[in-house]
């Protein structure tokens, strides 16, 4: 396993050559000497609280995705607007309106700061919390090499332009993921996180009510499923509050049913349905379904580690924030 992971790391470094030097500085147990209890503090807090609020696991891994897709995994998603910054931060961008868990991250950060002031980055805390939350919820484990530093900039426009939208088609998704050094296999595997969690009607209601602007449904969506959603969940096109399970029937279980639904044309988002419009991504879906859950977990773990290395800041780049919502003064 160690040799395989070493080879994998070399591949990742080659793929993401533009930030390859930064990747070399991420390592397992980065805080072993500077804050040896850090990762246990994180996991203990997650293990205590996620069982009482399992829906948070989905939103915390979503936060990790949204962070890494804008300026790399640097906790820029956590920054609040201040008059000094002069621009709205990522939090105020539409893709992040429904991201929750900021208070959870702040509480973990305060515990780690009490143990080791100014040592552990908010970026690493997001990555560790996301992993530990999914594991606590019964999902896969993945390696989280640490040593990320926190960014100094957060811009709402960049979030809008970089976070893949639920309305994305295949070519847009392919471009968005490739720009982060992620390939089509990663796209399919990482989309599998939609096996847990919920969405709001506003993220897909156009598929039900006005797909091409003439009051029509998306023909790529199973008509029976669409009728059910309109009758029981999203009863009008302006519903912004109703919550819908992304993987109906097992939205709290990290399993393969999401992929089965895709092949039945029951993926909730347009971006889910897009995965079946490419022969390459559809083949990946079929391969996942033909394999075991353990195999999916192993592959998902590799893609998560790969994504967690995206555009990281290390060494003297950025800073270690004292408070995750604010750059240091």
N, C-alpha and C positions, 0 to 999 in steps of 0.2 A: 504493500500500500504506500509506504514511504517513497519508494522509487517512482511509482506512478504519479504521486502528487508532485514530486520534484520535476518530473517531465512536464506535467501540466503547468507548473509555475513558469517553466521556460517558454512554453507555448504562449501563455498569457502575456509574458513580457515581450515576446516577439510581436504579437498582435497589437499590443498597446505601446508600441515603441515610442510614441510621442511623449509618454509620461513614464517610460520604462525605468528611469533612474529613481523615480519616486517609489515605484513598486518594490524595488530592491530593499527599501527601508521599512517596509511592512513586514512584520514577522510574528509568529505565534508567541504568545506570552511576552509581548514587548515590555509590559510593566512588571515583569518578574522581580526586578531589583528595586525599581523606583516606587512601586505601589503594589506589592505582592498580593494584597487582598482584593484588588480592584474587581477582577472578573467574578470573584465569589460574592462580593457585595451586590453586583448587578444581578447575578443569577438568583441569589437568595431573595432579593426584592421581587423579581419577576415570578419566581416560584410561589411566593406568598400571595401575590395580588392577581395574577392572570387567571387562576382558577375561579376567582370570584367575578371576573369580568372577561370571559373568554373572547368576546367580540373585539376586545382591544388588540388581540394578537394580529388580526387582519389589518387593522389600521396602523399598527406599528411597523409591519413589514412594508405596507404601502408608503409610510413616511420614509423608510429607508430607500425605496425605489425613487421616490420623488426627490429626495436629497441627492442621490447619486446621478440623476439625469440632468441636474443643473449645477454646473461648475464642479462636478465630481462629488465624491462622498466627503463633504467638508462642513456639514451641519449648517449650511446657509439657509436651509428650510426653517430653521428655528429662530432666526433673527427677527426681532420686532422692528417696526418703523420708528425712526427717531428723526427729529428735525435736522440733526447733524448729517444724516446720511443723504437727505435730499431726494430720496426716491422710495416708492412703495416696495416693500420686501416680498419675497416669494410667498409668504403666508397670505398675502392679500390677492394673489392670483387665483383665477377661477378654478384651476385644477386642485388647489389646496383648500378650497372653501370647506370641504367636508373631511379634511384630515384631522384626526383627533389624536390625543396622546401627548400633547406638549407638556401638560402638567406632570404626566408620568415620567417623562424624560427629566424634567426639572427636579423631581423628587429623588430620582436615582443619582443625578449629578450632585445634589446637596449631600447625600450620604457618602459618595466617593470623595467629595471635597473635604468633608469632615475628617476622613482618613488620610488623604494625601492632597493637600491644597496645591492647585495649579499644575497638576501632573497629567491627569487623564482628560483627553479631549471629549467634547460633546459629540464629535463625529464618530469616535470609537464607541461611545455609549449608545448612540443610535444603532450602530451595526450589531453590537452585542445584545441589546435589548430586543431587536427584531428577531435574531436567531433564537435567543432563550425563550421568547414568547411563543414562537412556533413550536419549539420542542415541548414546552410546558402544555401546549394545546394538543399534543399528540402527533405533531408533524415531524419532518426530518431535521436532523442535526447537520450543520455544515461548519467548516472551519472558518474562524474569523481572525485572520492575522490583524494585529493592531499596530499603532504608530501613526495613525492619521492625525493631522492637525486641523484646527478650525479655520474656516475662511473668514475674510473680513468684509465681503461684499454679498449682498442679497438683493436681487432685482426681480420685480414681479413680471416684467416683460420677458425676461429670460426663462422664467418658469412656464409662462404661457407658450413660448416658442419651442421648448425642449422636452416637456413632459408629454409622452404619447397620449393622445386624446382617445376617449372611448368611441369617437366617431371616425377614427383613422381607418383608411383602407390598407391593403397589403403593402403597396409600394411605399406609403408613408411610414408604416411600421418598420419596414426593412431599412429605410434610410435612417430613421431615428435610432434604431438599435445599432446599425453599423457605425454611426457617428460616435458611439460609445465603445466601440471595439467588440460589440456583441453580434453574433451571427444568427442565422435563422433557427438553428437548434436551440440557442439560448432564448430566442423569442418565444418559441413554443413552450420550453420548460418553465421560463419565468412567468409566462401567462398562466401557468398551472396554479399560481398562487390565488387565482380567482376561484379555486375550489373552496375557499373559506371567505366569509365576510358578506357584506351587503352593499347595495347601491341605492341611490335615489332615482326616482322615475325620470328626473330631468336629464340624467345621463344617457337615456335611450328612448325617451318618449317620441322622438322624431321617427323612430322605426315603427311605432305603432300608429301614429296619427298624420305624419306629414313628411314622408321620406324624401320625396322629390319636389315638394312644394305644392302638391295638388291634392292634399288630404289623403294620401295613400299609405299603405303599409310597405315595409321593406320585404320584397319577395323572398329574400334570403332567410327570413325568420319564419319558422314553422307557424302556419296559420292558426292551428289549434292552441299553441302556446301563446301567440299574440292575443287571441280572443280571451284566453284565461287571464292574462295580465290586464287587459282593458276592463274586464268584468270585475276582477277581485282586487286589483292593486292600483294601477294607474288609470283611474276612471275618467280623467280628463287630461288634455295635453299640457295644462299649466300646473300640474301637481309637482311641487318642488320639495315636498316633505315626506311622502310615503316611502318606506324602506322596502326593498325587494331583495331576497336572497339571490346571490350570484350563482349558487349551485344548489337549486331547490332540493330540499330533502336531506342534504348532508352538508349544509353550509358551515358547520362547525367541525367537520371531519376532513383532514387533509388526505384526500383519496384521489382516485382516477375518474370519478364520475363527471367532473368538468369536461374531460376529453370525450367521454361518451355522449354528453349533451351536444358538443360541437358537431359531431357526426350526425346527430338528429336535427340539426339546424335550430338548436335551442340555446345557443350561446347568447347571453343577455346583450352584450355590446356589439356594435358594428365591428369593432376591433377584434372581438372574439370570432365572429363569423368570418372575418378576413383570413383567419388562419387556415380555413378550408378552401380558399380560392387559389392557393399555390400548390402545385404538385409536391414541392419539396416539403413545405410545412405540413401538408396533409399526411405525407408519408411518415413524418416524425410522430404525428398524433397516433397513427395506426400502430407504429412500432411501440410507442408507450403503452397503448392498450393491450398489445399482444404480450407485453412483458409483465413482470411482477411489480407490486407496489414498492418493494425494496429496491428494485432496479431504478424506478422513477425517483425515489428518494436520493439515490446515489448520484444520478445525473443532475437532478435539481440542485443538490449540494454544490456540485462543481460550477454550475452557472451562477449560483448565488455568490460563491467566493469570487468568481470572475467579476461579477457586477460590483461587488464591494471594493474592488481595487480601482474602479473607474476614477481617473483624474484626481487621485488622492494627493494631498499636500503633506509633505513630510519634512524632516530635518528642521531647517530654519524658516520654512514657508509658513505663512499664516501665524496662528497663535494657539495657546491653550486658554479658552475662555474661562473666566471665573463664573459667569452666569450664561447659560446657553442662549438666552434671548438677546444678549447684548455683547457687542465687541468690547474688549477691555479699554478702559479710558486711559 
